[in-house]
Amino acid sequence: MSAESDFYILSSLIAIGLVMGIFFDIYHVIKSFCRARRRLNIITDFFLWMTITLFVAFGLIFINWGEVRLYVFLAIGLGLLSYYLFLSSTCRKVIVFLVRKVLTLLTFFRKICSTIFNPLLTTIKKLLLFIKKIIYIPVKKLKDFKSKINKNLKKFIDKSRIF
């Protein structure tokens, strides 16, 4: 191997460590906004680690054909350490800002949808209730009429029996 390829591999592995740090920060910021239950935290932790594991595995396969040696762990650790020392606070602020903006946009769209769809839904509900009244009242009257006829018919049959 040449020094150029070694430098490429080392810098790529440090970049993987940096990206892992960004994944951790994104996850922790979103987790702090969601305040999920313990079971959901366990599931999301599992998916975070599966995502990071797949990311590192594909990165290793792409960078150095999947060879795992001591310098791989050292370079990824160096990338994580440098991220947390120099970039984490800035990235967290940016991530928090972006998450707040996304939540603001979602709230805005929810309000727009509620102002558009609430009158529509109430109109549809009133229409369905009106149709129900139109159909239900005559059907109920018919059932009542049928039950009266059945009662009177039974009385008549009972009275007309000879035995």
ROSE-4610 file (N, C-alpha, C; in Angstrom, 1 decimal, always signed):
// ROSE-4610
residu = [M/M/M/S/S/S/A/A/A/E/E/E/S/S/S/D/D/D/F/F/F/Y/Y/Y/I/I/I/L/L/L/S/S/S/S/S/S/L/L/L/I/I/I/A/A/A/I/I/I/G/G/G/L/L/L/V/V/V/M/M/M/G/G/G/I/I/I/F/F/F/F/F/F/D/D/D/I/I/I/Y/Y/Y/H/H/H/V/V/V/I/I/I/K/K/K/S/S/S/F/F/F/C/C/C/R/R/R/A/A/A/R/R/R/R/R/R/R/R/R/L/L/L/N/N/N/I/I/I/I/I/I/T/T/T/D/D/D/F/F/F/F/F/F/L/L/L/W/W/W/M/M/M/T/T/T/I/I/I/T/T/T/L/L/L/F/F/F/V/V/V/A/A/A/F/F/F/G/G/G/L/L/L/I/I/I/F/F/F/I/I/I/N/N/N/W/W/W/G/G/G/E/E/E/V/V/V/R/R/R/L/L/L/Y/Y/Y/V/V/V/F/F/F/L/L/L/A/A/A/I/I/I/G/G/G/L/L/L/G/G/G/L/L/L/L/L/L/S/S/S/Y/Y/Y/Y/Y/Y/L/L/L/F/F/F/L/L/L/S/S/S/S/S/S/T/T/T/C/C/C/R/R/R/K/K/K/V/V/V/I/I/I/V/V/V/F/F/F/L/L/L/V/V/V/R/R/R/K/K/K/V/V/V/L/L/L/T/T/T/L/L/L/L/L/L/T/T/T/F/F/F/F/F/F/R/R/R/K/K/K/I/I/I/C/C/C/S/S/S/T/T/T/I/I/I/F/F/F/N/N/N/P/P/P/L/L/L/L/L/L/T/T/T/T/T/T/I/I/I/K/K/K/K/K/K/L/L/L/L/L/L/L/L/L/F/F/F/I/I/I/K/K/K/K/K/K/I/I/I/I/I/I/Y/Y/Y/I/I/I/P/P/P/V/V/V/K/K/K/K/K/K/L/L/L/K/K/K/D/D/D/F/F/F/K/K/K/S/S/S/K/K/K/I/I/I/N/N/N/K/K/K/N/N/N/L/L/L/K/K/K/K/K/K/F/F/F/I/I/I/D/D/D/K/K/K/S/S/S/R/R/R/I/I/I/F/F/F]
num = [1/1/1/2/2/2/3/3/3/4/4/4/5/5/5/6/6/6/7/7/7/8/8/8/9/9/9/10/10/10/11/11/11/12/12/12/13/13/13/14/14/14/15/15/15/16/16/16/17/17/17/18/18/18/19/19/19/20/20/20/21/21/21/22/22/22/23/23/23/24/24/24/25/25/25/26/26/26/27/27/27/28/28/28/29/29/29/30/30/30/31/31/31/32/32/32/33/33/33/34/34/34/35/35/35/36/36/36/37/37/37/38/38/38/39/39/39/40/40/40/41/41/41/42/42/42/43/43/43/44/44/44/45/45/45/46/46/46/47/47/47/48/48/48/49/49/49/50/50/50/51/51/51/52/52/52/53/53/53/54/54/54/55/55/55/56/56/56/57/57/57/58/58/58/59/59/59/60/60/60/61/61/61/62/62/62/63/63/63/64/64/64/65/65/65/66/66/66/67/67/67/68/68/68/69/69/69/70/70/70/71/71/71/72/72/72/73/73/73/74/74/74/75/75/75/76/76/76/77/77/77/78/78/78/79/79/79/80/80/80/81/81/81/82/82/82/83/83/83/84/84/84/85/85/85/86/86/86/87/87/87/88/88/88/89/89/89/90/90/90/91/91/91/92/92/92/93/93/93/94/94/94/95/95/95/96/96/96/97/97/97/98/98/98/99/99/99/100/100/100/101/101/101/102/102/102/103/103/103/104/104/104/105/105/105/106/106/106/107/107/107/108/108/108/109/109/109/110/110/110/111/111/111/112/112/112/113/113/113/114/114/114/115/115/115/116/116/116/117/117/117/118/118/118/119/119/119/120/120/120/121/121/121/122/122/122/123/123/123/124/124/124/125/125/125/126/126/126/127/127/127/128/128/128/129/129/129/130/130/130/131/131/131/132/132/132/133/133/133/134/134/134/135/135/135/136/136/136/137/137/137/138/138/138/139/139/139/140/140/140/141/141/141/142/142/142/143/143/143/144/144/144/145/145/145/146/146/146/147/147/147/148/148/148/149/149/149/150/150/150/151/151/151/152/152/152/153/153/153/154/154/154/155/155/155/156/156/156/157/157/157/158/158/158/159/159/159/160/160/160/161/161/161/162/162/162/163/163/163]
x = [+0.8/+0.0/+0.9/+0.4/+1.1/+0.7/+1.5/+1.1/-0.2/-0.4/-1.6/-2.9/-2.8/-4.0/-4.2/-3.1/-3.2/-3.8/-3.4/-4.0/-5.5/-5.9/-7.3/-8.1/-7.6/-8.3/-8.4/-7.3/-7.4/-8.4/-8.3/-9.2/-10.7/-10.9/-12.3/-12.8/-11.9/-12.4/-12.6/-11.8/-12.1/-13.4/-13.7/-15.0/-16.2/-16.0/-17.0/-17.2/-16.2/-16.3/-17.1/-16.8/-17.5/-19.0/-19.3/-20.7/-21.4/-20.7/-21.3/-21.7/-20.8/-21.1/-22.3/-22.5/-23.6/-24.9/-24.8/-26.0/-26.4/-25.4/-25.7/-26.3/-25.8/-26.4/-27.8/-28.1/-29.4/-30.3/-29.9/-30.8/-31.1/-30.1/-30.3/-31.2/-31.0/-31.9/-33.3/-33.6/-34.9/-35.5/-34.7/-35.1/-35.5/-34.8/-35.2/-36.5/-36.8/-38.0/-39.2/-39.0/-40.1/-40.5/-39.6/-39.8/-40.6/-40.1/-40.8/-40.7/-41.5/-41.5/-40.2/-40.0/-38.8/-38.7/-39.8/-39.8/-39.5/-40.1/-39.8/-38.4/-37.8/-36.4/-35.5/-35.8/-35.1/-35.1/-36.3/-36.4/-35.7/-35.8/-35.1/-33.6/-33.1/-31.7/-31.2/-32.0/-31.6/-31.5/-32.5/-32.4/-31.3/-31.0/-29.8/-28.5/-28.4/-27.1/-27.1/-28.2/-28.3/-27.9/-28.4/-28.1/-26.6/-26.1/-24.6/-23.8/-24.2/-23.4/-23.4/-24.6/-24.6/-23.8/-23.9/-23.1/-21.6/-21.2/-19.7/-19.3/-20.2/-19.9/-19.8/-20.7/-20.7/-19.5/-19.2/-18.1/-16.8/-16.6/-15.4/-15.3/-16.4/-16.3/-16.0/-16.5/-16.2/-14.8/-14.3/-13.0/-11.9/-11.9/-10.7/-11.1/-12.2/-12.6/-12.9/-13.4/-13.9/-12.8/-11.6/-10.5/-10.7/-10.7/-10.9/-9.6/-8.9/-7.6/-7.7/-6.6/-6.6/-6.7/-6.0/-6.1/-7.5/-8.4/-9.7/-10.5/-10.3/-11.0/-10.4/-9.0/-8.4/-8.8/-9.0/-9.4/-10.8/-11.7/-13.1/-13.2/-12.5/-12.5/-11.9/-10.9/-10.4/-11.4/-12.1/-13.2/-14.3/-14.7/-15.7/-15.2/-14.0/-13.5/-13.3/-12.8/-12.7/-14.0/-15.0/-16.4/-16.9/-16.8/-17.3/-16.6/-15.3/-14.5/-14.7/-14.8/-14.8/-16.1/-16.9/-18.1/-19.4/-19.5/-20.7/-21.6/-21.1/-21.9/-22.6/-21.8/-22.3/-23.3/-23.0/-24.0/-25.3/-25.2/-26.4/-27.3/-26.7/-27.4/-28.1/-27.4/-28.0/-29.1/-28.9/-29.9/-31.2/-31.0/-32.1/-32.9/-32.1/-32.8/-33.6/-33.0/-33.7/-35.0/-34.8/-36.0/-37.1/-36.7/-37.7/-38.4/-37.7/-38.3/-39.2/-38.8/-39.6/-40.9/-40.8/-42.0/-42.9/-42.3/-43.1/-43.9/-43.2/-43.8/-44.9/-44.7/-45.7/-47.0/-46.7/-47.8/-48.6/-47.9/-48.5/-49.4/-48.8/-49.6/-50.8/-50.6/-51.8/-52.9/-52.5/-53.5/-54.2/-53.4/-54.0/-55.0/-54.6/-55.4/-56.7/-56.5/-57.7/-58.7/-58.2/-59.1/-59.7/-59.1/-59.7/-60.6/-60.2/-60.9/-62.0/-61.8/-62.8/-64.2/-64.3/-65.7/-66.2/-65.3/-65.7/-66.2/-65.5/-65.9/-67.2/-67.4/-68.6/-69.8/-69.6/-70.6/-71.0/-70.0/-70.2/-70.9/-70.5/-71.2/-72.6/-72.9/-74.3/-75.1/-74.5/-75.2/-75.5/-74.6/-74.8/-75.9/-75.9/-76.9/-78.3/-78.4/-79.6/-80.1/-79.2/-79.5/-80.0/-79.3/-79.7/-81.1/-81.5/-82.8/-83.8/-83.5/-84.4/-84.7/-83.7/-83.8/-84.3/-83.8/-84.1/-85.5/-86.1/-87.4/-88.5/-88.4/-89.4/-89.2/-88.0/-87.7/-88.2/-88.0/-88.5/-90.0/-90.7/-92.1/-92.7/-92.0/-92.4/-92.2/-91.1/-90.9/-92.0/-92.3/-93.4/-94.7/-95.0/-96.2/-96.3/-95.2/-95.1/-95.3/-94.7/-94.9/-96.3/-97.0/-98.4/-99.3/-99.0/-99.7/-99.5/-98.3/-98.0/-98.7/-98.8/-99.5/-101.0/-101.6/-103.0/-103.3/-102.4/-102.6/-102.6/-101.6/-101.6/-102.8/-103.3/-104.6/-105.7/-105.8/-106.9/-106.8/-105.6/-105.4/-105.8/-105.3/-105.6/-107.1/-107.8/-109.3/-110.1/-109.5/-110.3/-110.1/-109.2/-109.0/-110.2/-110.5/-111.7/-111.2/-110.1/-109.6/-108.6]
y = [-1.2/+0.0/+1.2/+2.2/+3.5/+4.4/+5.4/+6.4/+7.1/+7.3/+8.0/+7.2/+5.9/+5.1/+4.9/+4.8/+4.8/+6.1/+7.2/+8.5/+8.5/+8.0/+8.0/+7.1/+5.9/+5.0/+5.6/+6.2/+6.8/+8.0/+8.9/+10.0/+9.6/+8.5/+8.0/+7.4/+6.7/+6.1/+7.2/+8.3/+9.4/+10.0/+10.1/+10.7/+9.8/+8.5/+7.6/+7.9/+8.1/+8.4/+9.8/+10.7/+12.0/+11.8/+11.1/+10.8/+10.0/+9.1/+8.4/+9.4/+10.4/+11.4/+12.2/+12.5/+13.3/+12.4/+11.1/+10.2/+10.3/+10.2/+10.2/+11.5/+12.6/+13.9/+14.0/+13.6/+13.7/+12.9/+11.7/+10.8/+11.4/+11.9/+12.4/+13.7/+14.5/+15.7/+15.3/+14.4/+13.9/+13.2/+12.4/+11.7/+12.7/+13.8/+14.8/+15.5/+15.7/+16.3/+15.4/+14.1/+13.1/+12.6/+12.5/+12.0/+10.7/+9.7/+8.4/+7.5/+6.5/+5.6/+4.7/+4.0/+3.1/+2.1/+1.4/+0.3/+0.9/+2.0/+2.7/+3.1/+3.6/+3.9/+2.7/+1.6/+0.4/+0.1/+0.1/-0.2/+0.8/+2.1/+3.1/+3.0/+2.7/+2.5/+1.3/+0.3/-0.9/-0.5/+0.3/+0.7/+1.7/+2.5/+3.4/+2.6/+1.6/+0.8/+0.0/-0.5/-1.3/-0.4/+0.8/+1.8/+2.1/+2.4/+2.7/+1.5/+0.3/-0.9/-1.1/-1.0/-1.1/+0.0/+1.2/+2.3/+2.0/+1.6/+1.3/+0.1/-0.9/-2.1/-1.8/-1.1/-0.7/+0.2/+1.1/+2.0/+1.2/+0.2/-0.6/-1.4/-1.9/-2.7/-1.8/-0.6/+0.3/+0.9/+1.2/+1.8/+0.9/-0.2/-1.1/-2.6/-2.8/-4.2/-5.0/-4.3/-5.0/-5.4/-5.0/-5.4/-4.7/-5.4/-4.8/-5.1/-4.0/-4.0/-3.0/-2.9/-2.0/-0.6/-0.2/+1.2/+1.6/+0.6/+1.0/+1.5/+0.8/+1.2/+2.5/+2.7/+3.9/+5.1/+4.9/+6.0/+6.4/+5.4/+5.7/+6.4/+5.9/+6.5/+7.9/+8.2/+9.5/+10.4/+9.9/+10.7/+11.1/+10.1/+10.4/+11.4/+11.2/+12.1/+13.5/+13.6/+15.0/+15.6/+14.8/+15.4/+15.9/+15.1/+15.5/+16.7/+16.8/+17.9/+19.2/+19.1/+20.3/+20.7/+19.7/+20.0/+19.7/+19.0/+18.5/+19.7/+20.7/+21.7/+22.5/+22.8/+23.5/+22.7/+21.4/+20.6/+20.4/+20.3/+20.1/+21.4/+22.5/+23.8/+23.8/+23.4/+23.4/+22.3/+21.2/+20.1/+20.6/+21.2/+21.6/+22.7/+23.6/+24.6/+24.0/+23.0/+22.4/+21.6/+20.9/+20.1/+21.1/+22.2/+23.2/+23.8/+24.0/+24.5/+23.5/+22.3/+21.2/+21.1/+21.1/+21.0/+22.2/+23.4/+24.6/+24.4/+23.9/+23.7/+22.6/+21.6/+20.6/+21.1/+22.0/+22.6/+23.6/+24.3/+25.2/+24.4/+23.3/+22.5/+21.8/+21.4/+20.9/+21.9/+23.1/+24.2/+24.5/+24.5/+24.7/+23.6/+22.4/+21.2/+21.3/+21.6/+21.7/+22.8/+23.9/+25.0/+24.6/+23.8/+23.4/+22.2/+21.2/+20.0/+20.0/+20.7/+20.7/+21.1/+22.2/+22.6/+21.5/+21.0/+20.0/+18.7/+18.3/+17.1/+17.3/+18.5/+18.8/+18.8/+19.4/+19.4/+17.9/+17.1/+15.7/+15.0/+15.3/+14.6/+15.0/+16.3/+16.8/+16.2/+16.1/+15.4/+14.0/+13.3/+11.9/+11.7/+12.6/+12.5/+12.8/+13.8/+14.1/+12.9/+12.2/+11.0/+9.9/+9.8/+8.8/+9.0/+10.3/+10.6/+10.3/+10.7/+10.4/+8.9/+8.1/+6.7/+6.0/+6.4/+5.7/+5.9/+7.1/+7.3/+6.5/+6.5/+5.7/+4.2/+3.8/+2.3/+2.0/+2.8/+2.6/+2.5/+3.5/+3.5/+2.2/+1.7/+0.5/-0.7/-0.7/-1.8/-1.8/-0.6/-0.5/-0.9/-0.5/-0.9/-2.4/-3.0/-4.5/-5.2/-4.7/-5.4/-5.3/-4.1/-4.0/-5.0/-5.1/-6.0/-7.4/-7.8/-9.1/-9.4/-8.4/-8.6/-8.8/-7.9/-8.1/-9.3/-9.8/-11.0/-12.2/-12.2/-13.2/-13.3/-12.1/-12.1/-12.6/-12.2/-12.7/-14.2/-14.7/-16.2/-16.9/-16.4/-17.0/-17.0/-16.0/-15.9/-16.8/-17.0/-17.7/-19.2/-19.7/-21.1/-21.7/-22.8/-23.5/-24.4/-25.0/-25.9/-25.2]
z = [+0.0/+0.0/+0.0/-0.7/-0.7/+0.4/+0.7/+1.7/+1.4/+0.1/-0.4/-0.1/-0.3/+0.0/+1.5/+2.2/+3.7/+4.2/+3.7/+4.1/+3.8/+2.6/+2.2/+3.1/+3.4/+4.3/+5.7/+6.2/+7.6/+7.6/+6.6/+6.6/+6.4/+5.6/+5.5/+6.8/+7.5/+8.8/+9.8/+9.8/+10.7/+10.3/+9.0/+8.6/+9.0/+9.0/+9.5/+11.0/+11.8/+13.2/+13.4/+12.5/+12.6/+12.3/+11.3/+10.9/+12.0/+12.7/+13.8/+14.9/+15.2/+16.2/+15.8/+14.5/+14.0/+14.2/+13.9/+14.2/+15.6/+16.5/+18.0/+18.4/+17.9/+18.3/+17.7/+16.5/+15.9/+16.7/+17.1/+17.9/+19.2/+19.9/+21.2/+21.2/+20.2/+20.1/+19.9/+18.9/+18.6/+19.8/+20.5/+21.7/+22.8/+22.9/+24.0/+23.6/+22.3/+21.9/+22.1/+21.9/+21.9/+23.3/+24.2/+25.5/+25.5/+24.8/+24.6/+25.9/+25.9/+27.0/+26.9/+28.0/+28.1/+27.0/+26.8/+25.8/+24.4/+24.1/+22.8/+22.7/+23.8/+23.9/+23.6/+24.1/+23.8/+22.4/+21.8/+20.3/+19.5/+19.8/+19.0/+19.2/+20.4/+20.6/+19.7/+19.7/+18.8/+17.4/+16.9/+15.5/+15.2/+16.2/+16.0/+15.9/+16.7/+16.7/+15.4/+15.0/+13.7/+12.6/+12.5/+11.5/+11.5/+12.6/+12.7/+12.3/+12.8/+12.4/+10.9/+10.3/+8.8/+8.1/+8.6/+8.0/+8.1/+9.3/+9.4/+8.6/+8.6/+7.8/+6.3/+5.8/+4.4/+4.1/+5.0/+4.9/+4.8/+5.7/+5.7/+4.4/+4.0/+2.7/+1.6/+1.5/+0.4/+0.5/+1.8/+1.9/+1.8/+2.6/+2.6/+2.5/+1.8/+1.5/+2.7/+3.8/+5.0/+5.9/+5.7/+6.7/+8.0/+9.1/+10.4/+11.1/+11.4/+12.1/+13.2/+14.0/+15.1/+14.7/+13.6/+13.1/+12.7/+12.4/+12.0/+13.3/+14.4/+15.6/+16.1/+16.0/+16.4/+15.6/+14.3/+13.4/+13.6/+13.8/+14.1/+15.4/+16.4/+17.7/+17.7/+16.9/+16.7/+16.1/+15.1/+14.5/+15.5/+16.3/+17.3/+18.3/+18.8/+19.8/+19.3/+18.0/+17.5/+17.2/+16.9/+16.7/+18.0/+19.1/+20.4/+21.0/+20.7/+21.2/+20.5/+19.1/+18.3/+17.6/+17.3/+16.5/+17.1/+18.2/+18.8/+19.2/+19.9/+20.4/+19.3/+18.2/+17.1/+16.3/+16.1/+15.4/+16.2/+17.5/+18.3/+18.2/+18.2/+18.0/+16.7/+15.6/+14.3/+14.2/+14.8/+14.8/+15.6/+16.8/+17.5/+16.8/+16.1/+15.3/+14.2/+13.5/+12.4/+12.9/+14.0/+14.5/+15.0/+15.6/+15.9/+14.7/+13.6/+12.4/+11.8/+11.8/+11.2/+12.1/+13.4/+14.3/+14.0/+13.8/+13.5/+12.2/+11.2/+9.9/+10.0/+10.8/+11.0/+11.7/+12.7/+13.4/+12.5/+11.6/+10.7/+9.7/+9.1/+8.2/+8.9/+10.2/+10.9/+11.1/+11.4/+11.5/+10.2/+9.1/+7.8/+7.4/+7.7/+7.4/+8.2/+9.5/+10.4/+9.9/+9.5/+9.1/+7.7/+6.9/+5.7/+5.9/+6.6/+6.7/+7.8/+8.8/+9.9/+9.4/+8.7/+8.2/+7.2/+6.4/+5.4/+6.2/+7.2/+8.0/+8.7/+9.3/+10.0/+9.0/+7.8/+6.8/+6.4/+6.2/+5.8/+7.0/+8.2/+9.4/+9.4/+9.3/+9.3/+8.2/+7.0/+5.9/+6.1/+6.7/+7.0/+8.1/+9.1/+10.1/+9.5/+8.6/+7.9/+7.1/+6.4/+5.6/+6.5/+7.6/+8.6/+9.1/+9.4/+9.8/+8.7/+7.5/+6.4/+6.2/+6.4/+6.2/+7.4/+8.6/+9.8/+10.3/+10.2/+10.7/+9.9/+8.6/+7.9/+8.2/+8.2/+8.5/+9.9/+10.9/+12.2/+12.2/+11.5/+11.5/+10.8/+9.8/+9.1/+10.1/+10.8/+11.8/+12.9/+13.4/+14.4/+13.8/+12.5/+11.9/+11.7/+11.3/+11.1/+12.4/+13.5/+14.8/+15.2/+15.0/+15.3/+14.5/+13.3/+12.4/+12.9/+13.2/+13.7/+15.0/+15.9/+17.2/+16.9/+16.1/+15.8/+15.1/+14.2/+13.5/+14.4/+15.4/+16.4/+17.2/+17.7/+18.4/+17.6/+16.4/+15.5/+15.4/+15.1/+14.9/+16.2/+17.4/+18.6/+18.9/+18.6/+18.8/+17.8/+16.7/+15.7/+15.8/+16.6/+16.8/+17.4/+16.9/+17.5/+18.7/+18.6/+19.6/+20.5]
